[in-house]
Structure formats: C-alpha cells, structure tokens
Amino acid sequence: DEVLSSNELTGLYQRLSRKHSVVYTIHQPAHSEHFNFSLNPSLAAHSKQLDRYFGNVRSVNKELAQLRAIKQPAELTALRAAIKVTTDTLADIQRNMESYTHEYQLEADISHGFRRKGAKGHAYDPIVAAGINACTLHYCDNTAPIKSKQLVLVDVGARKNGYAADITRTYVRGKATQRQSEVHAALVNAQKQIIAMLGPGVSIEEYQKSVDQVMYDTLVSVGLKVGDEQETVRTYMPHAISHGLGIDPHDSLGGPRTFQAGMVLTVEPGIYIPKEKMGLRIEDDILITESGRTNLSGSLSTDL
C-alpha cells in the first residue's frame, strides 16, 4: 500500500537497524544462473544494501513458496475461471479439428477464444504440435501442416485474474488409426489411475514411485519396453508427472514431503514415440481437498 523511493529506504534502514538485528527479505531464486532470461537487478542490489545495515539478513523465499502452495478461496476462484476459459476453448477446438490444415490456424483460434472469453491471454507459450513435432517437449513453432489421420498435441493455458491454467489434450484430424487409439486409450487409463492416487497426506516420494510403476505397465501394454522400468519410463516419458500451478504455470509446492489440502498441481502423463512419429499427453489441473482430490479441468473430454 505504500511505495518508498530508494532515498527514503536508506533513512528507514538506519532507523530500523537501531532496534532490529534480523531482517527478512526476498532473495534471488535458487539456480537463477541457469535461467534463460535476466532477472531484475534490484533484488541483488537491495540485498547488498540490507547487508550494510543489518547483521543478520535472512531469505523468506521458502516460506513464501509454502504459503503460495496452499490456495485461498479467492485464488481458487481465479484458477477455476482461468481453467474454464481454457476448457471451453479447447472444446471448441476439438469440434473444429477437421477444419485445421496447419498448426498456426489452431493456435490462432485458441488465442481468439481466450481473449473473447475474457482472459488476459496465454499463461505461457502455446504448444500446438502435429505428428512427430509432439516428441519435442517444448515445441512452440506451431507452423507445420496438419495431415489427415495425424495426432495433434495441444498444451495451452489461459491467464485470468493473475492465475494460470495448464491443460493438455491430444486430438486427431480425421479418423484415428487403431494404433493411435490403442496408445491413447492406455494413456487415458494411466492418468485416471494416477489422479486416483492423490490426496492429503500422500507421500510425494511414494507417489512418484507409484507413477513410474503405472507408466511402466502402460508402456509395456502397448509394446514399448527398453531395459528396466526406469529406462523404459524415461525413454518414452522424459518429463515429470506433476508440478504446482497458480500464479505461475510451474508454481513451487514449497518442498513438502506430502501433499496438503489446498495445493493445486497438474497430472500430465505422456507417451512419445519418435519412430512412429507421434507423441501424446493428457494434462489436467487437480486440487487436493480435505478428503481427496478434485479435477478442476475434468469437464473437458479426454477423447481423441
């Protein structure tokens, strides 16, 4: 509610340092040297300034992440709004799949749908990946043609009221082949099993182990196996199963050992088969409740 100039801060620090030896602040994020963008230098500059006046400067980054991980009612309202814009737009896209001959046409209609439905726009760069393009995890060129009987992986999320949705569906232009249908059905079943594991008090470590077992069994069931369980899963699903969701599309959960009521996270199993020129992913946004879990994007069909 109050904004101070840098000159005013100096005087404030001097007065506060006479009464307090410890100060809490927000430091630069961990591993920021690996980010592919430059951070605002003010964080580092102010941290150095604090060091000059206070004997003990402590970071509250972890505590803030833990607070952000548990969503308040107003936050859940904002998240539900962003998710509804996204699911409604994707439902429109699925109905019109036959009309798209290029990835960029599909992206354009998604952008139009988000804005028309009142969202700020995209929460992150949209992914519209046809055929083998879906095997590139963060593909975002969105320029290639879409051929008949080709799978199209669509990973998008609207931003509304400051909060992000993050939803993925895999669609097909035309009629799916038997192989496409087989792999997709196996993935849908795997996601249902994984979502059913979630709830308050569930160990995150045990969740990951159970996810790997489900994905291994799923991959073997569609004829995909390379070495042991870990090698097979990492070969055909080389990404994490879940991440936090909120203000950022990849929100921190604050490093907990167990899931807690109020957390919102994604569940996004995928199967990527470059030699068959197809990649599939299904991603939903899940709220951990006091008694279990709620699929906030569950109203959107997972059908091809």
N, C-alpha and C positions, 0 to 999 in steps of 0.2 A: 504493500500500500504506500510505501514511501521510497523515493529514489534519492540517493545521495550522490554528489559528484565526488570525484577522486580526491579533490582538495578537502572536502568535508570528512571523508573517510579517515584521513591522516589524524585530524583532531579527535575523531571518535575513538580510534585505536589507542591514542595516547591516554585518553580518559579511562577507557575500559581496562587498559593494562595495569592501572594503579590498583584495581580491585580484583582482577581475574588473572590467573596464570595459565589457564587452559582455554583454548578456543577451538571450536568445531567448524569445519568448512567442507566444501565440496572440492575434491582434488580431481585432476585429470583422470579419466577412466583407465583402468588397468590395460596394459598391452596396446595403448593408443599409438605406439610407434609403428604398429602393424596396420593401422587404418589406412585406407586409400584416399584420405582427404585430410586437410589441415584443420586442426582444432582452433577455436578462438583463443588467442594467446593470453586473454585477460585472466583465465583461471590460473595459469602458471605465474603470471605477474603478481596477482593478488596474494597467492600463497607465499611468495617470497616476501611481500610486504608484511604479511602477518608474522612471518618468522622473525622479523626485526623487532616486533613489539611484544610478542608473547613467547614464553619459554616452552610451551607445550602446544603444538598445533596438531590436531587430530582430524582424520578424514571421517565423514559420515556417509560416504558412498554406499557402503554395505547396508547400513541402517535404512537409508532412503530406498535402496533396492528392495529390502524386505517389506517396507511399508507399501511401496508401489505394487508389490506382488499380490497383496490382498486387496481386491477391488471393493470399493464402497458402492452403495446403491446408485449414486449418481453416475459413477464410472460404468457400471453395468448397463445403465440406461443408454449411455453414449455408445458403448460397444454393441449393444443389440441393434441400435439404429444403423451403425456402420455395416454390421453383418446383414441386416435386412436389405439395405441398398445393394449389397454385393450379391446376395442370393437371388433377389428379384431380377437383377441384370443378367445373371448367368442363366436363369430360367428362360429369359427372352432369347439369349444367345443359342441355347440348345434347340429351341423351337425353330430357329432360322439357320441351322447348320448347313442345310443344302444350298443356301444362297452364297456361302463364302467360298471364294476361289483363291484367296490369299490371306495370310496371317494378319496383315495390316488392316484388312476390312473388319475382321473380328475385333481387333484391338480398338478400332475407331468406334464401333458400336458400344463397346464396354465403356470407353471414355464418355461417350454421349449419354449412356444410361446412368452412369454415376452422377454426372452433373445435373441431368434432367431430374433425378430423384433427390437432389438436394445435398449431395456430398461435396466436400471440398475438391475432391479428385481422387487420384490414386495414392494409396499409402506407401507404395513402393513401385519400382519399375515393373510394369505388367509383363508376364511371360505368356506368350501365345506360340506354342511350339508344335509344328506338324511333323509327323514321321520321326526320322532319326534326330531331328532338332531337339526333341524332348529328352534325349540322352545327355544333353548339355544342361546341367542343373540350373544355371542362372542365365539361360539363353534369353536374350531380350531384343534381338534384331527385329523379330516379328515382320519379316519382309517376304518370306518364302511362299511359293504356291502351295495350296492345299489340294491334294489329289483325291480322286474318288476312292472310297474304302480306306482312307488314311486316318489314323488316330491323331487327335489334336489335344495336347495338354494345355490347360488354361489355368494359370496361377495368378490370381488378382485379389486385391482388397481395396475397398473404398475407405477414405478417411472422412469421418464426420464428427463434429464437435470435439476435435482433437484426438480421437481414438481411431485405431486401425482394425480393419478386418483382414483376414488372411485365409483364403479358401481356394482349393484346387479341385477341378473336375477334369476328367478325360472324356472327350466326345469323339464321335466318328462322323465323317462326311460320307453319307450313303449308308449302305448295309455293312455291318461288321463281319469280318471273316470268323470262321469257327475258332481259330487260334486266338484272335483278338478277344473274342467273347470269353474264352476259357481263362485267359490270363486276367482279364478284367474282373470276372466273377470271383476268382480266387483272391484278388486284391480287396474287393468289397468285403468278402468274408473275413479276411485278416483284419481289416480295420475295425469291423464290428467286435471281434474278439479283443482287440487291443483297447478300444474305448471302454469295454466292459470291465477291464482291469482297474480303471481309475476310481479313486475315492479318497476321502480324507484319511490320513494316517498310512497310506500305502507307501512303502519304501521306494524311493526313486531308483535305487540300485537294483532292487528286485524287479521293478517294472521294466527296466532296460533288459535284464536277463530274460524275462518272460517274452518281451517283444522279439528279441532275437530268435527265441525258440519258435514263436508263431511264424515269423518271416521265413525261417529255415524250412519249416514244414510246408509252408505255402509255396516256396520256390521249388522244392523237391516235387511237390504235387503237379507242377506244370513242366517238369522235366529240366529244371535248372539246378545244377549242382557242380561246384568246383571245390574240391578238397573238403575241409571240415566245415562246421557250422559257421564259424566266424568268417572264413574266407568266402564262403558262398554268399552270406548276407552282405558283406562289404562289397562284393563284386557286383551284385545286382541291385543293392540299395545303398549307395555310398553317401548317405547323409543321415542326420539324426532323425528320430521318430517324432520328437516334440520340441517345442520352445515356448516360452512365455509370450503373451500377447497383451497389448494395452496401448499406451501412448506410442510406443514403438512397435513395429511389426515383430521384432525379436526382442521382447522385453525380458529383463532378468527376472528370475524367480527368487533371487536373493540367496542362492546357495543352500536351500533346505535339504534335510535328509528325507523328509516325507512330504507328500502333497498335503495342502491345507485348504480348508473351505475358503472360498473367495478367490482362489487362483484361477486364471484363465490361461489355457495352453492349447496348442494345436496337436492334432494327431494326424500324421501325414505319411503313411506307408507308400512306398513306390516300388515299381519293378521296371528296370531299364535293360533292354536287350538290344545293344547296337547291331549285332549280326542279323537281327530280324527287323531292324530299322523302326523300332518302336519303343516308347517309354510311357509309362502310366503312373499317375499319382492321384490319390484321393486325400483331401485335407479338409478337416472340419475344426471348428473352434469350440472347445469344451470348457465348461465352468465346473469346478469342483464345488460340490454342495456339502451341507452338513451330513447328508445321508447317502451321498453317492456322486453322481455327475449329471450334467445336462448338456446335451449337444445343441449349442446356440445356433448352429447352421444346419441342423438336422432336417429342416423343412425342405431343403434343396435335394432333389433326387440325385442319386449316385449312378443312375443308368447311363449307358453309353449314348 
